Amino acid sequence: MLGKEQNKKNEKEIKPIIAVTMATSRQGLGVVKELSNTNKYKIRAITRNIKNPKALELSSLENVELVEGDLMDPKSLNKAFKGVQVIFGNTTPTKGWRIFRGSIVRNYEIEQGLNLINQVKIAYKKGELNHFIFSSICKPKDPLKNEPAPGHFSSKWDIEEYIKLQGISKLTTVLRPVSYFENFENKLPGYSISKSFFPGIVGNKTKWQTIAVGDVGKWVRGVLQKPEKYRGRSINIAGEELTGDQMALTLQKLLSSAEIKSNYIMIPRIIIKLLEYDIGLMADWIERSGYGADMYKLKEIQKELEIKPTTLEDWLKSKLIKDSKSNKSFTDPWKSFQWKLQLDK
Ligand SMILES: NC(=O)c1ccc[n+]([C@@H]2O[C@H](COP(=O)([O-])OP(=O)(O)OC[C@H]3O[C@@H](n4cnc5c(N)ncnc54)[C@H](OP(=O)(O)O)[C@@H]3O)[C@@H](O)[C@H]2O)c1
C-alpha cells in the first residue's frame, strides 16, 4: 500500500511544469483546461490578479497553480518561469478604449513580446526549459497582398522575428491561429447573432478561415506530444474555411423551424473602422489576402497529433445545448439561444 502511494507521489513529482501566460485570456483558459485534463503536467497559470473570478475558476482545476505575473513586468515573469520545462506564451494588443485610438495598441503588444522572449531566453540559459510555444497570428495566403497589415498582426510577426534574433527558434513552436468563432458573439447592437442573422466583418462571398479558441489548447497538447518534431516549426492553424453565406447556412440547418431564414450580414466597414480602426484594416486584409492556413496539410497534422478540430456546426450546437440547459427550455432551444444573445447585447 505504502509502495503504491509512494509511486503515485513520485509520478506527481516528475510531471513537467508548464507556465501559461495570460492564463485568464480566452486562449489561456483553453490551454490550461486542455492540459489540466491530460493529467500529465503541472500547470502554472499566470495572471496579473490571482483573485479575479476567471483565475479562481482555473485554480479549482486539477494540476493548476495560480501565479502572479504581468507581461509588462519582466521581474514577475522571471519569477513565474523559475524551474519550468515548458512555456506557452501569448501577448495582447488591447488597452483601454480611447476615442481616435480604439483599444488596439501595437507598441503595447510589442513591449510584452520583448519582455516575454527575453525571459524565455533567460530561463532557457538556466538549463531547465526545453520547449517554448508562442501564439502568434496566421500569416497571409498571398504575401504580395499583405500590406497594409493590421497593427495587431504585424506586432505578433515582429515578436516572431525577435525570437529568431535571440537565437531561440529551435526551442520554439509558433502556433498561428486565425479568427475565433467566438467573435461571432459580438455585442454590437443590431449585429448580434440570432436565428435570422449571422454577423461577420467581411463580404458574404469571401472565404474566411476561422477556429474555436479552445482548439488552441488542443494544438498545444498536440505539439507537446512530439516536441522533437515540432520544435523549430511554425504552423498556421484553422478549423474551418467558409464564406459568410456558408456559415449562415450551417446555422440554418440547425434550426428547428424551416420558415426562418438565416442570413449572413456584413457589419458595415465604416462602423468597424470608427469603433476599432485596426479591426477594419483586418477585414480589408482578410478580403484582400486572407489567412494562409493550408487546410489540406492541417488534416494530416491533426491526425498525427490526435487533434479533433471543432467545426462551426459543433460550436453552434454547444452554445445551443449550454443555453438550453441553463434555461431548461428544451421545446424551442433556438428561441432561448436567441434570447440569450439578445440579453448579451
Ligand atoms: N479575436 C480573435 O479572433 C483572435 C484570433 C487570433 C489571435 N488573437 C490574439 O490572441 C491574443 C489573446 O487574445 P484573447 O482573446 O485570448 O485574450 P482576451 O480574452 O482578450 O484576454 C486578455 C487577457 O490578457 C491578460 N492581460 C492583459 N494585459 C496583460 C499584461 N500586461 N500582462 C499579462 N496579462 C495581461 C488579462 O488577464 P489578467 O487580467 O488576468 O492578467 C486578460 O485576461 C491576442 O493577442 C489576440 O490579438 C485573437
The ligand as an SDF file (V2000), in Angstrom:
LIG
                    3D

 48 52  0  0  0  0  0  0  0  0999 V2000
  -10.0040   37.5140  -31.5100 N   0  0  0  0  0  0  0  0  0  0  0  0
   -9.5030   36.7230  -32.4330 C   0  0  0  0  0  0  0  0  0  0  0  0
  -10.1860   36.2790  -33.3590 O   0  0  0  0  0  0  0  0  0  0  0  0
   -8.0380   36.3380  -32.3670 C   0  0  0  0  0  0  0  0  0  0  0  0
   -7.5680   35.3870  -33.2600 C   0  0  0  0  0  0  0  0  0  0  0  0
   -6.2320   35.0120  -33.1910 C   0  0  0  0  0  0  0  0  0  0  0  0
   -5.3940   35.6070  -32.2610 C   0  0  0  0  0  0  0  0  0  0  0  0
   -5.9000   36.5490  -31.4200 N   0  0  0  0  0  0  0  0  0  0  0  0
   -4.9620   37.1350  -30.4480 C   0  0  0  0  0  0  0  0  0  0  0  0
   -4.9190   36.3080  -29.3050 O   0  0  0  0  0  0  0  0  0  0  0  0
   -4.3640   37.0240  -28.2150 C   0  0  0  0  0  0  0  0  0  0  0  0
   -5.1120   36.6630  -26.9770 C   0  0  0  0  0  0  0  0  0  0  0  0
   -6.4230   37.0460  -27.1590 O   0  0  0  0  0  0  0  0  0  0  0  0
   -7.5970   36.5100  -26.2360 P   0  0  0  0  0  0  0  0  0  0  0  0
   -8.8480   36.8530  -26.9630 O   0  0  0  0  0  0  0  0  0  0  0  0
   -7.3340   35.1230  -25.8570 O   0  0  0  0  0  0  0  0  0  0  0  0
   -7.4020   37.4650  -24.9850 O   0  0  0  0  0  0  0  0  0  0  0  0
   -8.5460   38.0640  -24.0530 P   0  0  0  0  0  0  0  0  0  0  0  0
   -9.5620   37.0330  -23.7940 O   0  0  0  0  0  0  0  0  0  0  0  0
   -8.9230   39.4000  -24.5710 O   0  0  0  0  0  0  0  0  0  0  0  0
   -7.7650   38.2490  -22.6810 O   0  0  0  0  0  0  0  0  0  0  0  0
   -6.8610   39.2210  -22.4130 C   0  0  0  0  0  0  0  0  0  0  0  0
   -6.1770   38.7750  -21.1190 C   0  0  0  0  0  0  0  0  0  0  0  0
   -4.9010   39.3310  -21.1340 O   0  0  0  0  0  0  0  0  0  0  0  0
   -4.4760   39.4970  -19.8260 C   0  0  0  0  0  0  0  0  0  0  0  0
   -3.5880   40.6620  -19.8660 N   0  0  0  0  0  0  0  0  0  0  0  0
   -3.8590   41.8830  -20.3080 C   0  0  0  0  0  0  0  0  0  0  0  0
   -2.7540   42.6740  -20.1750 N   0  0  0  0  0  0  0  0  0  0  0  0
   -1.8030   41.8760  -19.6590 C   0  0  0  0  0  0  0  0  0  0  0  0
   -0.4760   42.0870  -19.2790 C   0  0  0  0  0  0  0  0  0  0  0  0
    0.1110   43.2660  -19.3990 N   0  0  0  0  0  0  0  0  0  0  0  0
    0.2190   41.0410  -18.7730 N   0  0  0  0  0  0  0  0  0  0  0  0
   -0.3440   39.8460  -18.6270 C   0  0  0  0  0  0  0  0  0  0  0  0
   -1.6060   39.5900  -18.9540 N   0  0  0  0  0  0  0  0  0  0  0  0
   -2.3170   40.6070  -19.4580 C   0  0  0  0  0  0  0  0  0  0  0  0
   -5.7050   39.6760  -18.9600 C   0  0  0  0  0  0  0  0  0  0  0  0
   -5.6080   38.7900  -17.8790 O   0  0  0  0  0  0  0  0  0  0  0  0
   -5.4070   39.2420  -16.3460 P   0  0  0  0  0  0  0  0  0  0  0  0
   -6.1630   40.4870  -16.1180 O   0  0  0  0  0  0  0  0  0  0  0  0
   -5.9490   38.0480  -15.5790 O   0  0  0  0  0  0  0  0  0  0  0  0
   -3.9420   39.3700  -16.1490 O   0  0  0  0  0  0  0  0  0  0  0  0
   -6.8480   39.1940  -19.8810 C   0  0  0  0  0  0  0  0  0  0  0  0
   -7.4640   38.0330  -19.3550 O   0  0  0  0  0  0  0  0  0  0  0  0
   -4.4140   38.4950  -28.6170 C   0  0  0  0  0  0  0  0  0  0  0  0
   -3.1230   38.8940  -28.9640 O   0  0  0  0  0  0  0  0  0  0  0  0
   -5.2730   38.4830  -29.8850 C   0  0  0  0  0  0  0  0  0  0  0  0
   -4.8790   39.5100  -30.7860 O   0  0  0  0  0  0  0  0  0  0  0  0
   -7.1970   36.9070  -31.4340 C   0  0  0  0  0  0  0  0  0  0  0  0
  1  2  1  0
  2  3  2  0
  2  4  1  0
  4  5  1  0
  4 48  2  0
  5  6  2  0
  6  7  1  0
  7  8  2  0
  8  9  1  0
  8 48  1  0
  9 10  1  0
  9 46  1  0
 10 11  1  0
 11 12  1  0
 11 44  1  0
 12 13  1  0
 13 14  1  0
 14 15  2  0
 14 16  1  0
 14 17  1  0
 17 18  1  0
 18 19  2  0
 18 20  1  0
 18 21  1  0
 21 22  1  0
 22 23  1  0
 23 24  1  0
 23 42  1  0
 24 25  1  0
 25 26  1  0
 25 36  1  0
 26 27  1  0
 26 35  1  0
 27 28  2  0
 28 29  1  0
 29 30  1  0
 29 35  2  0
 30 31  1  0
 30 32  2  0
 32 33  1  0
 33 34  2  0
 34 35  1  0
 36 37  1  0
 36 42  1  0
 37 38  1  0
 38 39  2  0
 38 40  1  0
 38 41  1  0
 42 43  1  0
 44 45  1  0
 44 46  1  0
 46 47  1  0
M  CHG  2   8   1  16  -1
M  END
$$$$
